[in-house]
Structure formats: structure tokens, C-alpha cells
């Protein structure tokens, strides 16, 4: 190859590279808007702002308490010899829970019963003696002094007998303290004591044997700040919720304290809680949303609201120079209502708010509001195309190799070896059919025999 030819090839190559570089560096023109030569409008979906009733509420921490809940403390001293229940057991009123060793007290009661019998016998004798002296005194046989002595002895014997009866009753009542029974129907709480422990009513702090709570009669204790003292009253609606915000129960305030709690600096309000599947229990902490009032407010979907720091804003569609543009509007958010935000200020009824593509929007950007999305059609369709899809649904979704394999398997099962079945199963376009036939003719071509 001559040197001049090499130089000519090098020059041509440089010119081609320079042209490619120049064409690559050129900036592509922006797509024009439908109405002129400006930037292209962004298709967006919008909703119209409407007024809806929104509850004005405040959220507080509430404590569930049982109206019938008690701690069982020992009223006598002794060794614990039996525990008849376990924590969590449901008990009836008067059911035996525990026993304290009462042998010494039983012996004392037996002694008091014997003393009572002795005093009763003496009282009976003095009663008979008084009647005898009364008859003798009336007949003039005995003196007044003997009669008065008989009266005095009768009164002393009667008083001693009544004292013995009361002592026996007191002993029997104290004997009952050695058996711990349920004061009402409820659930047994923790049992911190064990069989063999010595318990006493004089211990400090007092020994707690167990607790019994009635979970069918509950109420919520809500402490309202003093700033709301003029607004809280009986009948206010309250929503009880768990930590995740799930609604547990709706109730209403039925008691408002006339005093301010000195520790919490709040006003105690109570609301009844009905037993239900929520499983609320005594001393459980829940959230209480007190609804002060309900008023109409603008409501927009959560997707329409954008937050930057402490500012919240939405994009409203406005008409400017004959075209729709996105206008950034600051709003003040209220309470959340499901998947929507209530707007305290910043929007008016009838405003068109953008709910899609907000991350791509800037203030003043042209937009093209889309029409409402039509409802989805049912699975059944009409026309010849749908019938063809019903006959051969796999040809539109399965890859070409997989379709060919399925068709071949079907022809083998039917006992046919017709190549046309295979050909139909892979047809996507007439051009493909011609290519297929050409390859088939080429495969079936047999070269002529050669003569040596």
C-alpha cells in the first residue's frame, strides 16, 4: 500500500471522527408543549378539594382500672399451710383461696364455748332461785334482804353468760380470718407468698397475699390538662386505642372531678369500659382520644402533601397564559382522617390538587391534568380477537421455544406427526412463516449422489 493512499485513509478517518463528535455534542431540542414551543407539560392526576366533617380531638394517656379490685392482706398471724388457687384463676365470691394454721385459735374457741356453757348453767340456776325467793317473799316466809340477794345473783349470772356468748362469737369470727376467701367474682392476680411462709397483720410493709380483679366492670382514668378545664364535661366522646392506633372501644365521659390532682396537675375524668374481645385489663395503659367537637374542613389525600422541614405544601393546578401550571401552596395540617389529611388553612373548596408525580414538580411547571381513570373492565371480552385469545392463550405469553415444545408434546399425545401443527404454534407474523418454510425446504433437501 502506497504512502499517499495511507495518508488519504487517515484524513478521511479524522473527518468522520470530527463529524461524529460534533453531532454527539449537539444538545437535543426539548419537546414542545402541545400549544407552542415551551417545555412539555407533565401528565398528572388531580383531585378536587371538598369539605368533610373532621373531629377536633386531643390525645391523652389513660389507665384502665377495675371498679372492683382489692388486695388481700392477712388479718391474723400464723403460718401459711395451704394455697388453693393459682394466678389467673377465675374465682367465685366466697371461694376458698388460702389457709393459715388455726389450731391454736380453734383451741381457744373450744375453751370459750365451754365457758359459755358454764355461765349458762349458772344463769339457769339463778333464774330458778330467783323464782323460788319471789314466792317465799310473797308468802312472808323470807325477808326482803334474801329476796334482793337472789335478784342480784340472777343479774350477775345473766351478765356473765352474755359476756361468754360474745367472747365465743369473737373467737369464731377471728377463726374465720385464718381462711382467705374471694370477696367477689374475679380473677386472681399474682401470689407472692408460698406454703410455709409466716404472715402477720403487724408486718411493715404489710404482706400482700394476692389480688382479685373484676375485669367485667372497668373504667378509663383520663387526666385532662387544666387548660381544657372549661371544655371538659360529661358526655364527651372518647376513643380508646392501643399503641398502634387501632380503635379498641368507643365510650363517653361519665365523671369529671371537681378538684385538680396535685401530683399530675390534671382534672380526672372517667369513662366506662365494656368487657369485650379487646382483652382490656386492670392497670393497662391505653391511648384516649377526647373528641371536643366536629366541624367541616378541607380534606386531601396523604399523597398530595409534601413536607420540607417544618413546612407542609401541596401543588394546586392554576391557569396561566392559557395553560395549566403547578402552583406550590403552603398549608397547615390538621388531624389525619384515614388516608387523608385535614387542612386547617391554605386551601379552598373546589381547588384542584395534584396527587401524582409531586416529586418531579416545581413551582410554575406546566402540567396536563389527566381525566379520571375509567373502571376496570371485566375478564370477559367480545369480538373475534377475544375468541382467538381463548383458543390460543399460550401463544401470546409463552416464549417461542416453550411454545414449540408444548405443541410438539400435544401432537405426540394425539398420535400425529404433522409438521403444520408445529408451524401454527410458533406463528407470530407472516414473515416468520416464510422463514420457517424456507428452513423446512432447506432441511428436507437431499443432495444428488456423486459418481466416483
Beta strands, then each sheet from edge to edge (+ up, - down):
strand 1: 42-44
strand 2: 46-48
strand 3: 50-66
strand 4: 69-73
strand 5: 78-83
strand 6: 90-91
strand 7: 96-100
strand 8: 179-181
strand 9: 186-188
strand 10: 198-199
strand 11: 208-213
strand 12: 218-225
strand 13: 237-241
strand 14: 247-260
strand 15: 266-273
strand 16: 285-301
strand 17: 306-308
strand 18: 311-320
strand 19: 323-337
strand 20: 340-345
strand 21: 352-354
strand 22: 365-369
sheet 1: 1+ 22+ 19- 18+ 17-
sheet 2: 1+ 22+ 19- 20+ 16- 3+ 12- 15+ 14- 13+
sheet 3: 2+ 21-
sheet 4: 4+ 11- 9+ 6-
sheet 5: 8+ 7- 5+ 10-
end
